[in-house]
Structure formats: structure tokens, C-alpha cells
Amino acid sequence: MNKRKHETYWDEKAGLGFMNGYNAVRQSMFDLIKPKFHGNVLDVGAGICLLYPQIKDRVESYTMADFTLKFCEEGKKRYPEIETYHASALNLPFEDKQFDVSTAIALFRHILPEDMPKAISELLRVAKKTIICWSIIPQHCTCPPKVKESDGFIDVIHNFKDVQKAINKPFCMTKVSRFMVYDI
């Protein structure tokens, strides 16, 4: 898989422990979204599958996709029963409406503004229902998205109007802890 400079950070520098932070904040968000999961679920940008233990008793199957191979390998090691795909959110290797629910949790803070519409489009394409949990809440002004880069790591604060335009269909929005949840 060809990767751009900011995408190689995850392969080269990110350890598995970085996902252990913000447990209380993340748990509040999980408690809110847990009832929305059913059937066959796709988790894009799943990392090491932190969502899976929260929903495994509610779903028929769980599939994870991440563009960082070590995260896919770790997810499969922890949960051998799941399907794992080494894939980009910009080009998901699944059929239209293949899943009952697709989700991305904290993915979009690492997606460049120009890639955000394509990633949302892919999430919507592959599932009947989509839940996106934004960990850096989009700004409500008309200013351009803010991209902060440090040593190859990027954090993006998107613009709400751009997010709304990319979703391009009705959605419900809820703020919980440090997350904005889009129920599409």
C-alpha cells in the first residue's frame, strides 16, 4: 500500500499503547453508541479494536480495517474471531451496503481535509448505517480546516460545513465528552 509522508507515522512511530489514553472519555462515547450497533459491523481506522469488546455481544460479526499493518496484526492476535483488512479509509475493499453498520472512531482527526469527503463517502457506501465519532470537534466557523503537524503526526480540526457537505444526507449529531457523534 502506497502511503504519503503523514501516513507513515503510524507504521514507524506509533506504539500500541497510545490507545490506552482517555479511557473514561472514550467509555462515555461507547456507552452512547453501543445500542446503535447490530448485525455485521465494519470498524474503519480500528487501531487495535477498542470498540470490539464493547459491542461483541450485540453483533453478528465484526470486521476491522486499518491502514497500519501492525494494528491489524494486533487486532487479530487479541481477537482471532474477527476479520481484519489492511486497507485505507479512502478505498475500502468492500461491496456497496455490505455491512449493517460502518463506523470510524477518532479517524478523522488524522484525515487531511482534502481526503475527508472521500473517506466519508466510502463509509456511507459500504453500510446501511454509519456512525462517525469525531474526537476533535469540527469548528463551526467558515474558516478553513486547521492542520497541525508534528514529527509526521497530524491532527486536523475540520470545518463543520465541510463535514455536513461531505455527509450530504440527514444525520443526528450528539456531543459526548470530547467526541462529536454523527449518526447517519
Buried (B, 14 or more C-beta within 10 A) or exposed (E): EEEEEBBEBBBEEBEEEEBEEBEEBBEEBBEBBEEBBEBBBBBBBBBBBBBBEBBBEBBEBBBBBBBBEBBBBBBBEEBEEBEBBBBBBBEBEBEEEBBBBBBBBBBBBBBBBEBBBBBBBBBBBBBBBBBBBBBBBBBEEEEEBEEEEEEBEBEBBBBBEBBBEBBEEEBEBEEBBBBBBBBB
